[in-house]
């Protein structure tokens, strides 16, 4: 009996079962398959055969080639929108035949467009687009919008052009979500690696803000979030979740001997420590919560669930400014420097079981690590407790662990209307279609 039918049998006969029983049945990336590439797309890196590891029975193919493709959205008609911050454009992929797709320009002249959300307001369908300095919305109809339609709902967001930043802003791309409360949620990420100045700015540059859909009534929703990329609401709930890129080059924060490590390491940037600290994050974003950055860092040494914090050496040495209980613990850690970007919940999609009850996350991959990590798609099964279970690799192979060479970097992952998963890759300029079968 294959893994899929085992999970169905458990679902039908078991009713309630433990998280470990669920995890044992989730098929992961164990089978190498050739990436199916149409002839017109067979340029680098597909000028030679490429393989990726996927679950048994899954297939992966190239849907389109789009240079520096970032975030994705699926239109009410089922077409695929792709943000391209480097060109200031949003493109869309439209099916032109049984297995053929064409790429069109939807809109240009935007300022680093990134996140996109469709939402109905009355009889109108709006496409919300985050730009580095504003959030705009456009009336959307039959794969068409226009600049004349643009309504700026949130303006004056900080980016590299903001006074006082000297033209430097480390994380100026914005991301958005719209909740069941009919509110707009906007991530404003840090300009720096770990400078407390970001916590004192207006707006705060390590936070998620909430607005009315027309941009009125701004409210600070949560802070201590260095760089939230994907934002999404857990279907059927009012829970906002986010994946977060944590800091780099952390100093060793302990002033006493710990295990094999000497007290002389205190305050130093030690490669063995930086490699695994602090982990990136998958968090349930709660109103009024502070998730620690840049004053406290989650410690993954005893596991990645609800980790305790360590004081940051530079900004909160020995808890000298803020005690640990000032901060809300991280729900789930992701190995340090993996760089989670886009993610999607699958509970209300046509993606096959057992993947339909969980979340998929695109890991863009590390730079601040002695051996690379990330560069893959992961899956978190959702437990009966309402929390994510242990990470399962869903697609791997863009990174060669042996040579440390890479040929792709996943950015975003979204389900289409048929239950496939679409993956963007800004390194190779590719949109993939993953079909999980069953």
C-alpha positions as CSV (number, residue, x, y, z in Angstrom):
1,X,0.0,0.0,0.0
2,X,1.5,3.4,-1.0
3,X,1.8,6.3,1.3
4,X,-1.2,8.2,-0.1
5,X,-3.6,5.3,0.5
6,X,-2.2,4.7,4.0
7,X,-3.0,8.3,5.0
8,X,-6.5,8.0,3.4
9,X,-7.1,4.9,5.5
10,X,-6.1,6.7,8.7
11,X,-8.3,9.6,7.8
12,X,-11.3,7.4,7.2
13,X,-10.9,5.0,10.1
14,X,-9.0,7.0,12.7
15,X,-10.9,10.2,13.1
16,X,-8.5,11.8,15.7
17,X,-4.9,10.7,15.7
18,X,-1.6,12.0,17.0
19,X,0.7,14.4,15.3
20,X,3.4,11.8,15.0
21,X,1.0,9.5,13.2
22,X,0.2,12.2,10.7
23,X,3.9,13.0,10.1
24,X,4.7,9.4,9.4
25,X,2.3,9.3,6.5
26,X,3.4,12.5,4.6
27,X,5.3,11.5,1.5
28,X,8.3,13.7,1.0
29,X,10.9,14.4,-1.7
30,X,12.3,11.0,-2.2
31,X,12.1,10.3,-6.0
32,X,14.2,12.0,-8.6
33,X,12.2,13.1,-11.7
34,X,13.2,14.9,-14.9
35,X,11.9,18.4,-15.1
36,X,9.7,18.5,-18.2
37,X,10.8,21.5,-20.3
38,X,9.1,22.7,-23.5
39,X,11.6,23.1,-26.3
40,X,11.2,26.9,-26.5
41,X,12.3,27.1,-22.8
42,X,15.4,25.0,-23.1
43,X,18.0,27.7,-22.4
44,X,20.1,27.9,-19.3
45,X,19.8,26.2,-16.9
46,X,17.6,23.9,-19.0
47,X,20.2,23.6,-21.8
48,X,20.8,20.3,-20.2
49,X,18.6,17.8,-18.5
50,X,17.6,18.8,-14.9
51,X,16.2,16.6,-12.1
52,X,14.4,17.5,-8.9
53,X,13.4,15.3,-6.0
54,X,9.6,15.1,-5.4
55,X,7.2,12.8,-3.7
56,X,6.4,9.5,-5.4
57,X,4.0,9.9,-8.2
58,X,4.5,13.7,-8.5
59,X,5.6,15.5,-11.7
60,X,7.2,18.9,-12.3
61,X,7.4,20.9,-15.4
62,X,8.3,24.4,-16.6
63,X,5.2,26.5,-17.2
64,X,6.9,29.7,-18.3
65,X,10.3,31.5,-18.3
66,X,10.2,35.0,-16.7
67,X,13.4,36.7,-15.7
68,X,13.6,37.6,-11.9
69,X,10.1,36.3,-11.2
70,X,9.0,37.0,-7.6
71,X,5.6,36.7,-6.1
72,X,2.5,34.9,-7.6
73,X,-1.2,35.3,-7.6
74,X,-4.0,33.4,-9.4
75,X,-6.7,35.5,-11.0
76,X,-10.5,34.8,-10.7
77,X,-10.2,33.4,-14.3
78,X,-7.4,31.0,-13.3
79,X,-4.5,32.9,-15.0
80,X,-1.2,33.4,-13.1
81,X,0.1,36.8,-12.2
82,X,3.8,37.3,-11.6
83,X,5.5,40.3,-10.0
84,X,8.8,41.5,-11.4
85,X,10.2,44.2,-9.1
86,X,13.3,44.6,-11.2
87,X,11.3,45.9,-14.2
88,X,8.4,47.6,-12.3
89,X,6.0,45.2,-14.0
90,X,3.3,42.7,-13.2
91,X,3.0,40.0,-15.9
92,X,0.4,37.3,-16.4
93,X,0.6,33.9,-17.9
94,X,-2.4,32.9,-19.9
95,X,-3.1,29.4,-21.3
96,X,-3.1,29.6,-25.2
97,X,-3.5,25.9,-25.9
98,X,-3.8,22.5,-24.3
99,X,-0.2,22.7,-23.1
100,X,0.9,26.1,-24.2
101,X,1.1,29.4,-22.3
102,X,1.9,32.9,-23.2
103,X,3.2,35.7,-21.0
104,X,1.7,39.2,-21.3
105,X,2.3,42.5,-19.5
106,X,-0.5,43.4,-17.2
107,X,0.9,46.8,-15.9
108,X,4.2,48.6,-15.9
109,X,5.7,51.7,-14.3
110,X,5.3,50.4,-10.7
111,X,7.9,50.9,-8.0
112,X,9.3,47.5,-7.0
113,X,5.9,45.7,-7.1
114,X,5.9,42.5,-5.0
115,X,2.9,41.1,-3.2
116,X,-0.5,40.8,-4.9
117,X,-4.0,40.0,-3.5
118,X,-7.3,39.8,-5.3
119,X,-10.3,40.9,-3.2
120,X,-14.0,41.7,-3.9
121,X,-15.4,44.9,-2.5
122,X,-19.1,45.1,-3.3
123,X,-19.6,44.3,-7.0
124,X,-15.9,45.1,-7.9
125,X,-12.9,42.8,-7.9
126,X,-9.8,44.7,-6.9
127,X,-6.2,43.7,-7.4
128,X,-4.1,45.0,-4.5
129,X,-0.4,45.4,-5.3
130,X,2.3,46.2,-2.8
131,X,5.1,48.6,-4.0
132,X,8.1,49.7,-2.1
133,X,6.6,53.0,-1.1
134,X,2.8,52.4,-1.3
135,X,0.0,50.0,-1.6
136,X,-2.2,50.4,-4.7
137,X,-5.4,48.8,-5.8
138,X,-6.8,48.4,-9.3
139,X,-10.3,47.4,-10.6
140,X,-9.7,44.1,-12.3
141,X,-11.8,42.8,-15.1
142,X,-11.1,40.1,-17.7
143,X,-7.4,40.1,-17.2
144,X,-7.2,43.8,-17.6
145,X,-6.3,46.8,-15.4
146,X,-4.9,50.2,-16.2
147,X,-2.8,52.9,-14.6
148,X,-5.8,55.2,-14.9
149,X,-7.5,52.8,-12.5
150,X,-4.9,53.0,-9.8
151,X,-6.1,54.0,-6.4
152,X,-3.3,54.5,-3.8
153,X,-4.7,53.2,-0.6
154,X,-1.5,53.5,1.5
155,X,1.2,56.0,0.7
156,X,4.5,57.2,2.1
157,X,5.8,53.8,3.1
158,X,9.5,53.7,3.8
159,X,12.0,52.6,1.1
160,X,15.5,53.6,0.0
161,X,14.2,57.1,-1.1
162,X,13.0,57.9,2.4
163,X,14.8,60.8,4.2
164,X,17.3,59.7,6.8
165,X,18.1,56.3,5.2
166,X,20.9,57.5,2.9
167,X,19.6,55.5,0.0
168,X,20.0,52.2,1.8
169,X,17.1,49.9,2.8
170,X,17.9,46.2,3.2
171,X,14.3,44.9,2.9
172,X,12.2,47.5,1.1
173,X,9.9,45.0,-0.8
174,X,6.5,45.0,0.9
175,X,4.0,42.1,1.4
176,X,0.3,42.1,2.0
177,X,-2.7,40.1,3.1
178,X,-6.4,40.7,3.5
179,X,-8.2,39.1,6.4
180,X,-11.7,37.8,7.0
181,X,-12.1,41.0,9.0
182,X,-12.0,42.9,5.7
183,X,-8.8,44.6,6.8
184,X,-5.5,45.1,4.9
185,X,-2.3,43.8,6.6
186,X,1.0,45.3,5.4
187,X,4.5,44.1,6.4
188,X,7.1,46.9,6.8
189,X,10.4,45.2,7.2
190,X,13.7,46.4,8.7
191,X,16.1,48.6,6.8
192,X,19.0,47.0,8.7
193,X,20.3,43.7,9.9
194,X,19.8,44.5,13.6
195,X,19.7,48.2,14.4
196,X,17.2,49.3,17.1
197,X,16.7,52.6,15.1
198,X,14.2,50.6,13.0
199,X,12.0,50.1,16.2
200,X,11.9,53.9,16.8
201,X,10.9,55.0,13.3
202,X,7.4,56.1,12.1
203,X,6.2,53.8,10.8
204,X,8.0,51.1,12.7
205,X,10.3,49.2,10.4
206,X,10.0,45.7,11.9
207,X,6.2,45.5,12.0
208,X,2.9,44.5,10.5
209,X,0.3,47.2,10.3
210,X,-3.5,46.9,9.8
211,X,-5.6,49.3,7.7
212,X,-9.1,49.5,6.4
213,X,-9.3,48.3,2.8
214,X,-9.2,51.9,1.5
215,X,-6.1,52.6,3.6
216,X,-7.7,54.5,6.5
217,X,-7.3,53.9,10.2
218,X,-3.7,52.6,10.3
219,X,-3.0,50.5,13.4
220,X,0.3,48.9,14.6
221,X,-0.6,45.2,14.7
222,X,2.6,43.4,15.8
223,X,6.3,44.3,16.1
224,X,9.7,42.6,16.5
225,X,9.4,41.0,13.1
226,X,12.6,41.7,11.1
227,X,11.4,40.8,7.6
228,X,8.1,39.0,7.1
229,X,7.8,37.8,3.5
230,X,4.8,35.6,3.0
231,X,1.6,36.6,4.8
232,X,-1.6,34.5,4.8
233,X,-4.6,33.8,6.9
234,X,-5.3,30.2,8.1
235,X,-8.5,29.3,6.2
236,X,-11.6,29.2,8.4
237,X,-9.9,31.3,11.2
238,X,-8.9,34.9,11.9
239,X,-5.3,33.8,12.4
240,X,-2.6,35.7,10.4
241,X,0.6,33.7,9.8
242,X,3.9,34.9,8.4
243,X,7.3,33.5,7.5
244,X,10.2,35.7,8.7
245,X,13.8,36.1,7.6
246,X,15.9,36.5,10.8
247,X,19.2,38.3,11.3
248,X,22.8,37.5,10.1
249,X,26.2,37.5,11.8
250,X,24.9,37.1,15.4
251,X,27.4,37.4,18.2
252,X,27.7,34.6,20.7
253,X,25.6,35.8,23.7
254,X,26.7,33.7,26.6
255,X,29.4,35.0,29.1
256,X,30.0,31.6,30.8
257,X,31.3,28.3,29.5
258,X,28.5,26.3,27.8
259,X,29.4,22.7,26.9
260,X,32.5,22.6,24.7
261,X,32.4,26.4,24.1
262,X,34.6,28.8,26.1
263,X,33.5,32.0,27.8
264,X,36.1,33.7,25.6
265,X,33.7,33.3,22.7
266,X,31.4,35.8,24.4
267,X,30.5,38.7,22.0
268,X,32.4,37.3,19.1
269,X,31.0,36.4,15.6
270,X,31.7,32.6,15.6
271,X,31.0,30.8,12.3
272,X,30.0,27.6,14.1
273,X,27.3,29.6,16.0
274,X,26.2,31.9,13.1
275,X,25.6,28.8,10.9
276,X,22.6,27.7,13.0
277,X,21.5,30.9,14.9
278,X,19.0,32.4,14.9
279,X,16.5,30.2,13.0
280,X,14.1,31.8,10.5
281,X,10.5,31.8,11.6
282,X,6.9,30.6,10.9
283,X,4.7,32.6,13.3
284,X,1.1,33.1,14.2
285,X,1.0,36.9,14.3
286,X,-1.0,38.0,17.3
287,X,-2.3,41.5,17.8
288,X,0.0,43.5,20.2
289,X,2.7,40.9,20.2
290,X,6.4,41.6,20.0
291,X,8.5,38.8,18.4
292,X,11.9,39.9,19.7
293,X,13.9,41.4,16.9
294,X,16.4,43.0,17.4
295,X,16.6,42.6,21.2
296,X,16.1,38.8,21.5
297,X,16.8,35.8,19.3
298,X,15.1,32.4,19.3
299,X,17.4,29.6,20.4
300,X,16.9,26.3,18.3
301,X,19.3,24.1,20.3
302,X,16.5,22.0,22.0
303,X,14.1,22.0,19.1
304,X,12.3,24.3,16.7
305,X,8.9,24.5,18.5
306,X,8.1,27.5,20.8
307,X,11.8,28.2,21.4
308,X,13.2,30.2,24.3
309,X,14.9,33.5,23.5
310,X,18.5,34.5,24.1
311,X,19.4,38.2,24.7
312,X,21.1,39.9,21.8
313,X,24.6,40.7,22.6
314,X,24.6,44.1,20.9
315,X,21.2,45.4,21.7
316,X,20.1,43.7,25.0
317,X,23.1,42.1,26.6
318,X,22.3,39.9,29.5
319,X,18.6,41.1,29.3
320,X,19.8,44.6,30.4
321,X,17.1,46.5,28.5
322,X,14.1,44.1,28.0
323,X,13.4,40.9,29.9
324,X,12.7,37.7,28.1
325,X,9.0,37.8,29.0
326,X,8.6,41.0,27.0
327,X,8.5,38.8,23.9
328,X,6.1,36.3,22.3
329,X,7.8,33.0,21.4
330,X,8.1,31.8,17.9
331,X,5.6,29.1,16.9
332,X,7.9,27.2,14.6
333,X,11.6,27.6,13.6
334,X,13.0,27.0,10.1
335,X,16.7,26.2,9.9
336,X,18.8,29.4,10.1
337,X,19.4,31.4,6.9
338,X,17.0,29.3,4.8
339,X,15.3,32.5,3.7
340,X,11.6,31.6,3.6
341,X,9.8,33.9,1.2
342,X,6.3,33.0,-0.2
343,X,4.0,30.5,1.4
344,X,0.4,29.3,1.0
345,X,-2.1,27.4,3.1
346,X,-3.7,24.5,1.1
347,X,-6.8,23.7,3.3
348,X,-9.4,25.1,0.9
349,X,-7.7,24.1,-2.4
350,X,-7.9,21.1,-4.8
351,X,-4.3,20.0,-3.9
352,X,-4.6,16.2,-3.1
353,X,-4.6,14.8,0.4
354,X,-2.6,14.5,2.6
355,X,-1.1,17.9,1.5
356,X,-4.4,19.7,1.6
357,X,-4.2,20.0,5.4
358,X,-1.0,22.1,5.7
359,X,1.2,24.9,4.4
360,X,3.8,25.0,1.7
361,X,6.8,27.4,2.0
362,X,9.5,28.4,-0.6
363,X,13.0,28.6,0.8
364,X,15.1,31.0,-1.2
365,X,18.4,29.7,0.3
366,X,21.3,31.0,2.4
367,X,24.3,33.2,1.9
368,X,25.4,33.6,5.5
369,X,26.4,30.0,6.2
370,X,29.5,27.9,5.8
371,X,27.4,25.2,3.9
372,X,24.4,26.3,2.0
373,X,20.9,25.5,3.2
374,X,17.4,26.1,1.9
375,X,16.9,26.2,-1.9
376,X,13.8,24.0,-1.7
377,X,10.0,23.7,-1.1
378,X,8.9,22.5,2.3
379,X,5.6,21.4,3.7
380,X,4.2,21.8,7.2
381,X,1.3,19.4,8.0
382,X,-1.3,21.0,10.2
383,X,-1.9,19.2,13.5
384,X,-5.2,18.8,15.4
385,X,-3.8,21.3,17.9
386,X,-4.0,24.0,15.3
387,X,-0.2,24.3,14.9
388,X,2.3,23.3,12.2
389,X,3.9,19.9,12.5
390,X,7.5,18.9,11.6
391,X,8.9,20.2,8.4
392,X,8.8,17.8,5.4
393,X,10.8,18.4,2.2
394,X,8.5,18.6,-0.8
395,X,10.8,19.6,-3.6
396,X,14.6,19.5,-3.5
397,X,17.5,19.5,-5.9
398,X,18.2,23.1,-6.8
399,X,21.2,22.8,-4.5
400,X,23.8,20.1,-5.0
401,X,24.8,19.3,-1.5
402,X,28.1,17.8,-2.6
403,X,29.4,20.6,-4.8
404,X,27.4,23.4,-3.2
405,X,26.4,24.6,-6.6
406,X,22.9,25.9,-7.2
407,X,20.8,26.3,-10.3
408,X,17.5,27.6,-8.9
409,X,16.1,29.6,-6.0
410,X,12.4,29.2,-5.1
411,X,10.6,32.5,-4.2
412,X,6.9,31.8,-4.0
413,X,4.4,28.9,-4.2
414,X,0.7,29.1,-4.8
415,X,-2.0,26.6,-5.7
416,X,-3.8,26.9,-9.0
417,X,-7.5,26.1,-9.6
418,X,-6.7,22.5,-10.7
419,X,-4.8,21.6,-7.5
420,X,-1.3,22.0,-8.9
421,X,1.3,24.1,-7.1
422,X,3.1,26.9,-9.0
423,X,6.6,27.8,-8.0
424,X,8.5,31.0,-9.0
425,X,12.3,31.0,-9.2
426,X,14.1,34.4,-9.6
427,X,17.5,32.8,-10.1
428,X,16.8,30.8,-13.2
429,X,13.8,32.9,-14.3
430,X,11.3,30.1,-14.2
431,X,7.7,29.3,-13.2
432,X,7.3,25.6,-12.4
433,X,4.1,23.5,-12.2
434,X,4.2,20.8,-9.5
435,X,1.5,18.1,-9.9
436,X,1.3,15.9,-6.8
437,X,-0.9,13.3,-8.4
438,X,-3.5,11.1,-6.7
